[in-house]
Amino acid sequence: MIIKTKQDEIQNYLTDASNYKGYCEAVFIPQNKDELIKALKDANEQKTKVTIAGAGTGLTGARVPDSGIVISTEKLNQIIEINTTEHYVIVEPGVYLSHLLEELKRKNFFYPPDPTEKNCFIGGTVATNASGAKTFKYGATRNFVEELEIILADGDEIYLKRGEVFAEDDNLTLITKSGRNISLKLPYYNLPVTKNASGYFIKPNMDAIDLFIGSEGTLGVFSKIKLKIIPLPKRIISMVCFFNDEIDALNFIDEARRISFQTRNENLKDDLDALALEFFDRNSLKFLAKEFNALPNRNAAVWFEQEADFNNEDKLIEKWFSLILKNKGTEEDVWFAVTEKERMGLEEFRHAISWKVNEYIVNHRLKKLGTDVAVPDSEMFNFYNFLKETMENCQLNYVLYGHLGNSHFHLNMLPQDENEYSLGKEIYRKICLKAIEMKGTVSAEHGIGKLKTQYLIDMFGPEIINQMKEIKKQFDPNYILGVGNIFV
Ligand SMILES: Cc1cc2nc3c(=O)[nH]c(=O)nc-3n(C[C@H](O)[C@H](O)[C@H](O)COP(=O)(O)OP(=O)(O)OC[C@H]3O[C@@H](n4cnc5c(N)ncnc54)[C@H](O)[C@@H]3O)c2cc1C
């Protein structure tokens, strides 16, 4: 076990991509499962708080400790098995998503959940139920997790395979490796119909594995993860189209979404079926203009992708062009990837807006003020109008982009100083309350972490939050794991 105690050696573990800062006494870096178990057991006996660290790309301060120790999963980084016959991989939690994707690509396979940031660990993505652009077609990480090996706070283990352990109505019983029975009375609450990464996933008769996915390091530590994988599509159409009016871009997304759902529901061949539908507003394009010289002077853009094969590719491209023109996209500006390298370039364009916002926040020594709210599709236009009106009235700089195929909005405020940051925080809460009013979620993919606990109370109310805490106590009676995440 590597143990770091010198403050200069542990600085990197005291923050994440949100720029939230914390403190701890030591960082433990287990090199195998036994060392992980020992570190947890010792901490539990001494009632020392433990924060589990993935790669630190999280945007909510979830892996940032407030005290106690950090256990980093960075050396638990083996890809144990890639099985292309039965379409699965088994990995340790510290495997980088980027590394897994490379290894799979070599074998003509891929793993669809695609948080824009690929330098995260698989363990981190399961703990936050990460999702991304391709979630529009494939769903979030949850849909791909088949099995989990979980080490509890006292070092005991739970092994869960999807489809094997279910709640009976609102009663869920789990048996640990040592034979301990953990019996839970599940609270009742309505999860939003949107993508969601806010609080514990709980439903009557639920599969037990789903409780742990998205639990943000509060219930246990994933030590082994089995994921579904799928064959790489033969071709991927990838385009960025531009519009003179943001509403035209939204109309394009709305229509492309409707057609995509129809294609899937009716199992149609050779029709439009987007993998991703990503929106950029006027401010986002301006913000990116310095990085991308060829960016046309337009007021909105949409990046989309679709799987294809050599037989239907041309026909699909024609259909996409018609849809762009029908919605007043500008024909002369369309960016269209022919080669895989060009396709990666377009993906990079989408990535750039996220990392440039983060760079801005770090340079201004502020914390990130980026919404992760999603609303039901039927509310997408209303919510967009609300956001625009709110931001135009407050005079704060901002960029609005996101996974609008899923009606999921990343509105990032760009405050210039602490005063503007405080104003931004007020507006942020107003936005979350509006999303809740529209039956949406306060976090669709980044999780709650330490920065969004108030919004989770706004979403579910204090009684439900207390019931979530009771669930945590059943797995972690000494209350040492991930303290401060999801609820305080
Ligand atoms: C530029 C940028 C773009 C991003 N875009 C997206 C996006 O599109 N979609 C998206 O979902 N996210 C996005 N993110 C956020 C981030 O990449 C994801 O949340 C990612 O899943 C975090 O993984 P990580 O390994 O960095 O986890 P960390 O930040 O290290 O940790 C996150 C949480 O996971 C817990 N954890 C980590 N490993 C384990 C484990 N083995 N067992 C139990 N708990 C564990 C931690 O305790 C913490 O609570 C983005 C981030 C950046 C910087």
PDBQT file of the ligand as one rigid body, heavy atoms in Angstrom, charges set to zero:
ROOT
HETATM    1  C1  LIG A 501     -14.608  18.816 -19.263  1.00  0.00    +0.000 C 
HETATM    2  C2  LIG A 501     -15.535  17.874 -18.535  1.00  0.00    +0.000 A 
HETATM    3  C3  LIG A 501     -16.659  17.379 -19.168  1.00  0.00    +0.000 A 
HETATM    4  C4  LIG A 501     -17.505  16.484 -18.505  1.00  0.00    +0.000 A 
HETATM    5  N1  LIG A 501     -18.578  15.981 -19.164  1.00  0.00    +0.000 NA
HETATM    6  C5  LIG A 501     -19.371  15.064 -18.564  1.00  0.00    +0.000 A 
HETATM    7  C6  LIG A 501     -20.468  14.480 -19.267  1.00  0.00    +0.000 A 
HETATM    8  O1  LIG A 501     -20.742  14.778 -20.424  1.00  0.00    +0.000 OA
HETATM    9  N2  LIG A 501     -21.211  13.569 -18.613  1.00  0.00    +0.000 N 
HETATM   10  C7  LIG A 501     -20.942  13.180 -17.321  1.00  0.00    +0.000 A 
HETATM   11  O2  LIG A 501     -21.655  12.323 -16.787  1.00  0.00    +0.000 OA
HETATM   12  N3  LIG A 501     -19.924  13.733 -16.639  1.00  0.00    +0.000 NA
HETATM   13  C8  LIG A 501     -19.128  14.639 -17.219  1.00  0.00    +0.000 A 
HETATM   14  N4  LIG A 501     -18.075  15.184 -16.538  1.00  0.00    +0.000 N 
HETATM   15  C9  LIG A 501     -17.894  14.821 -15.128  1.00  0.00    +0.000 C 
HETATM   16  C10 LIG A 501     -16.986  13.601 -14.848  1.00  0.00    +0.000 C 
HETATM   17  O3  LIG A 501     -16.128  13.339 -15.919  1.00  0.00    +0.000 OA
HETATM   18  C11 LIG A 501     -17.794  12.373 -14.527  1.00  0.00    +0.000 C 
HETATM   19  O4  LIG A 501     -18.594  12.609 -13.407  1.00  0.00    +0.000 OA
HETATM   20  C12 LIG A 501     -16.939  11.124 -14.228  1.00  0.00    +0.000 C 
HETATM   21  O5  LIG A 501     -17.814  10.024 -14.143  1.00  0.00    +0.000 OA
HETATM   22  C13 LIG A 501     -16.150  11.196 -12.936  1.00  0.00    +0.000 C 
HETATM   23  O6  LIG A 501     -15.200  10.137 -12.911  1.00  0.00    +0.000 OA
HETATM   24  P1  LIG A 501     -13.855  10.266 -12.052  1.00  0.00    +0.000 P 
HETATM   25  O7  LIG A 501     -13.130   8.968 -12.128  1.00  0.00    +0.000 OA
HETATM   26  O8  LIG A 501     -13.098  11.449 -12.421  1.00  0.00    +0.000 OA
HETATM   27  O9  LIG A 501     -14.496  10.398 -10.599  1.00  0.00    +0.000 OA
HETATM   28  P2  LIG A 501     -14.144  11.389  -9.335  1.00  0.00    +0.000 P 
HETATM   29  O10 LIG A 501     -14.357  12.772  -9.750  1.00  0.00    +0.000 OA
HETATM   30  O11 LIG A 501     -12.763  11.026  -8.890  1.00  0.00    +0.000 OA
HETATM   31  O12 LIG A 501     -15.201  10.867  -8.336  1.00  0.00    +0.000 OA
HETATM   32  C14 LIG A 501     -16.570  11.028  -8.573  1.00  0.00    +0.000 C 
HETATM   33  C15 LIG A 501     -17.364  10.246  -7.515  1.00  0.00    +0.000 C 
HETATM   34  O13 LIG A 501     -17.191   8.844  -7.694  1.00  0.00    +0.000 OA
HETATM   35  C16 LIG A 501     -16.800   8.224  -6.470  1.00  0.00    +0.000 C 
HETATM   36  N5  LIG A 501     -15.974   7.066  -6.822  1.00  0.00    +0.000 N 
HETATM   37  C17 LIG A 501     -14.904   7.043  -7.647  1.00  0.00    +0.000 A 
HETATM   38  N6  LIG A 501     -14.458   5.783  -7.765  1.00  0.00    +0.000 NA
HETATM   39  C18 LIG A 501     -15.248   4.990  -7.004  1.00  0.00    +0.000 A 
HETATM   40  C19 LIG A 501     -15.289   3.588  -6.713  1.00  0.00    +0.000 A 
HETATM   41  N7  LIG A 501     -14.408   2.723  -7.222  1.00  0.00    +0.000 N 
HETATM   42  N8  LIG A 501     -16.241   3.123  -5.874  1.00  0.00    +0.000 NA
HETATM   43  C20 LIG A 501     -17.164   3.966  -5.343  1.00  0.00    +0.000 A 
HETATM   44  N9  LIG A 501     -17.170   5.299  -5.571  1.00  0.00    +0.000 NA
HETATM   45  C21 LIG A 501     -16.222   5.798  -6.397  1.00  0.00    +0.000 A 
HETATM   46  C22 LIG A 501     -16.066   9.315  -5.721  1.00  0.00    +0.000 C 
HETATM   47  O14 LIG A 501     -16.043   9.068  -4.333  1.00  0.00    +0.000 OA
HETATM   48  C23 LIG A 501     -16.930  10.519  -6.076  1.00  0.00    +0.000 C 
HETATM   49  O15 LIG A 501     -18.068  10.500  -5.252  1.00  0.00    +0.000 OA
HETATM   50  C24 LIG A 501     -17.221  16.086 -17.168  1.00  0.00    +0.000 A 
HETATM   51  C25 LIG A 501     -16.072  16.588 -16.544  1.00  0.00    +0.000 A 
HETATM   52  C26 LIG A 501     -15.242  17.471 -17.214  1.00  0.00    +0.000 A 
HETATM   53  C27 LIG A 501     -14.015  17.963 -16.511  1.00  0.00    +0.000 C 
ENDROOT
TORSDOF 0
